[in-house]
């Protein structure tokens, strides 16, 4: 019994420490945010801010432990995903109230985890499960919506730090999802999504419909308010069509399976439809990364340019290994890889510096 009370006492102590840290931050002298135009991209505004944010993270962590302990004492009447949902909402509320950016990713990923678990619970595991198509369509819509929410938040000075979190999460994870589906393993997941339907579960269908309406509403709002550039609007709309089109394409095979004697598939080879999707997603990932660099130049955001250049360099390296490793003699392959790394790295670094210098001078 005493062990179950201990986490609660710790939570109370941590919360008291949080308010002490916040008081230290607010009483700090000489902290001028207006003099630094890049203040919002800092991880912490000061040492006191860093300590306060770390205490806030610990408080949410210990709150979760306390709720799990209490729930266990009473025979676990509340499901684990419900506790995660509650703690995620608490984290987001504290984040918005105190502007603690460390808590925002925790809260957002908690909400995504809750949604993902519910998707699998709503899916019929004995039928052709709609969970794969729901995850395939839902996650990109969530992170695309994060990007638009970030662009809305950045219009207010006191929300710029939170807006950066939304934008970074949106850019990184949407880019990662496009890259994932540009590879063979991702295309296997895509085939599972194509051969399933969200309409076999009304809860899944409603959740996907809600995400579609949410994204389109945010997209229209940001475009009307001119919070995004026309190029951003067009590309976001194309990405929406790219992911949501899976809902309209049902019961199509994108692979040619080879069956072994034991009855299992030994390999995954693309057919004509599969090659079509592979080309689409490979083009999309290259356009996405080049677009990130151009968007950083347009918005005069150096971090976006740097992110795009780094991701593009990594993509070129990975695709070189993916496309040519099996077709070139290994010694020649690695010699060419070294030359490619040197040449591409030199040109990209030179281009990155030139773009950043133009951004600073403008």
N, C-alpha and C positions, 0 to 999 in steps of 0.2 A: 504493500500500500504506500509506504514511504517513497519507494522508488518511482511510483507513478506520479507523486506530488512534486518530486525534485525537478523534472523538466519544466513544470509550471512556474516554480520559483525562479528558475534560470531565465525563463521568458520575461518575467516581470523585471528582473535585474537588467537584462539586455535592453528592454524598452526604456528603462530609466537612463541607462547609459546613452541610448540614442538621443534622448532629449538633451542630455548634457552636451553631446557632441554637436547637436544642432545649435544649442545656445552659444557654444564656442565659435561656431562658424559665423553666426549672425553678429557676434560681438567683435569679430576680427577687424582690426583697423587696416585701412589702406588697401582693401581688396576692391579694385576698380575693374569691372568687367567691360565698361564702355570703351576703355582705352585699348582693349585687345579685340580685334575684329574676329579672331579665331578662338575666342574663349569657349564657344559651344562644342568644339571638337576635343576639348580636354577630357581625359578620363575623370579627373577630379579638379575642382577649382582651388583647393588648398589641402593641406594635411588634415585639417579638421573635417573638411568635406569628405575626404577619403575614409577617415575613421568612422564618421557617422554613417556612410553608405555601407561599410563592412558590417557595422553593428546592425543595420537594418536587414541585411542579408541573413545574418545569424538569427535575428529575431524571427524571421519567417521560417527558417530551418527548424528552430526549436519549437515554434508553434506547431509545425507539422508533427514533430516527434511527440509533443504533448497530446495532440488530438489522437494520434495513433494509439498512445498508451491508454487514454481514457476510453477510446472506442473498444480496445481489447478488454478492459475491465468489465464493460457492460455487455460483452458477448458479440462485439462487432456488428451493431445494428446499422451502421452507416457504411456504405461501400467505399473502398479505397479511392476510386476515381472521384467520388463526391468530395472527399476530404481534400484531394488535390485541387479540385475546382475551387473550393472555398479558400484555400491558402493562396491560390493564384489570384483570385479577386482581391484578397487582402493586400498582396504584394503590389498589384497594379494601383490600388487606392493609395497606399502609402507612397508609391512612386510619384503619382500625380500631385499629391498633397505637398510632399517635401522636395519634389524634383530630384529624386534619387534614381539615376539612370541604371545602376546595377540591378535594381529590382525589376525593371521593365522586361528584360529578356526572360527572367525567371518566371514572371507572371504570364507572359505571352506563350512561352513554351509549355507552361502548365496547362493553359487553356487548350493548346493544340493537342497535348497528350490526352486530356480528357475527351476531346472530340474524337480522336483516333480510336480510343478504347470503346467509346459508344458506337462508333461506326462498325467495329467488329462484333459488338454485342447485338446490334440491330440486324446484322447479316446472318442468313441461314447457312450454317456451316455444312449442311447436308445437301444443299442445292448449289447452283452455280453462284458463288458468293459475289455480291455487289461491292464488297469492301475494297477490292483492288481498283475498280474504276472510280470509286468514291475518293480514295486516297490520291489516285492519279490526277483527278480533276480538282479535288478540294484543296490540297496543299498549295499548288500554284496560285489558286484564287486567293487563298489566305495571305500569302506573302506578297502578291501583287497589291492586295488591299493595304497591307502594311506600308508599302512604298507610297501609296496615295495618301494615307493618313499622315505619314511623315511630311509630305509636301504641304498638307493643310496646316499642320502644327508649326512649321517653320515661319509662318507669317507673324507669329507672336514671339516677341523677344524672349520671354521667360519660358517658352516651350521649345526653343531651338535645340536644346540638348536632347530632349525626348524625341524630337523629330529626326535627329540624326540616327538614333537607335532604330527607329522604324525604317528609315531609308536604307541603312546598312543591312539590316536583316532582309529586307525585300530584295535588294540587289544581289546579295550573296546567295541566298537560297533559291531564288528564281534562276539565277545563272547555274547553280549547282544542279538543279532539276533538269534544265535543258541539256547540260553536259551528260547527266546520267542517262537520259534517254537517247543520246547520240551514240551510245555504246551497245554492244551485243547483249550484255546482261540487262540493260535498261529496256531494250527492245523485247526481251522475253517477258518482262513485267508488262510492257505495253500490250503484248498479245493477250495476256490474261485479262487486262482491262477491256480490250476489244470484245472478248468473248463473254463478258458479264454485262449485267444491266442493273442500273440503280433502281429501276422501277419494281424489282422484286421485293423491295423493302420500302414502305412508305416513309419511315423515319429517315432513311438514307436519302431518299428522293427529296424530301422537304429540306434537309440540311444543305444539300447541294444547290437546290433552288434558292435558298436564302443567301448562300455565298455568291451565287451568280448575280442576284439582285443587288447585294451589297457592293460588289466590285463595280458593276455598271453604274450604280448610283454615285459612287465615289469618283469614277472616271468622268462622268458627265459634269459633276459639280466642279471638279478641279479644272476641267477644260473651260467651262463657262466663266469661272473666276480667273482664268488665265494663270493658274498656279503651275501648270506644266506647259512645255513647248508643244507646238503642233507635231513635231517629230516624235516626242514622247507619247503623245496621245495615239498616234498612228501605230507605233510599235507595241504599246500596251494592248491596243485593240487586236493586233495580229497575234500576240501571245495568248490573249483570251480565246480567240478563235482556234488557235493551234491546240490548246489543251481541252477545250470544251467540245471540239469536233469529235472526240472519242465517243461522246454520248450519242452521236448520230451514226457512227460506224459500228455496226454490230455483226458478230459471227463471221469475221474475216480472219483468215490465217495469214500471218506474215512470215512464216517459216516453213522449211521442209525438214521434217524430223526423220532421223534414221533410227529404226527400231532394232534393238539387240535381241538375242535369243531369249533372254530373261524377261522380255516384255517391257524394258525401260528404254527411254530415249537416250541415245549415246551422244548426239551432237545437235547443235542448233544452227541450221543454215537458213539464211534469208531467201525468200522467194521474191518475185518482182514487186509485190506490195511492200514487203519488208525493206527492200532496197529503196523504195520510194520514201518511206518514213525515215530511213537512215539518212538519206540525202537532205530531207527537210530539216531534221534536227541538227545535223552537222552544219548546214547553212545558218540555222538559227543561232547556234552557239557562237559562231564567228561574228555574225551581225550584232549579236548581243554585246560582245566584248568591245568591238570597235565602236558601237553606240555608246557604251559606258565612257570611253575615252572622249568621244566627241561631246557627250553630255557634260562631262567635267569641264571641257574647254568652254562650252556655251554658258554654263552656270558659274564659271570661275571657281570651281571647287577642286583644289589640288589633290585632295585625298581620293576623289573619284577617278582622276586621271591615273594616279599611282596604282590604284586597285585594278583598273582596266588593263594597264600595261603588264602588271604582274600576272594576272589571270590569263592574258593572251599569250605570254611567254610560256606559262605552264601548259596551256592547251596545245600550243604548237609542238612542244616536247612530247606530250602524251600521245598526240595523234601521229607523230612520226613513228613512235614505237608501235602503236596500234596498227598502222597501215602498212609499214614496210619491214617489220621485224621478220616475218615469215618468208619474205620474197628476196631479201638481199643476203649475200654471204656475210657471216657475222663480223669478220674483221673489217670488211668494207663498211658494214652498217655502223659500227662504232666510230670509225674514222669520219664518216659523213656526219654522224651525230655530233661529234666534237666541233667540226667545222660549222654545222648548222647552229649550234649553241652560241658559238663565238660571233658569227655574222648577225644572227637575229638579235642577240643580246646587245650588240654594239649599236645596231640601227634603232632598236626600240628605246634604248637609254638616251641616244642622241635625240630622237623624236620627242621623248618624254620631257627632257630638259628644255627643248625649244618651245613646246606647248606651254609648259609652266612659266617660262620667262615671258611669253606673250600674255599669259593670264595676269601675271604680276604687273606688267607694264601698262595694261589696259585699265 
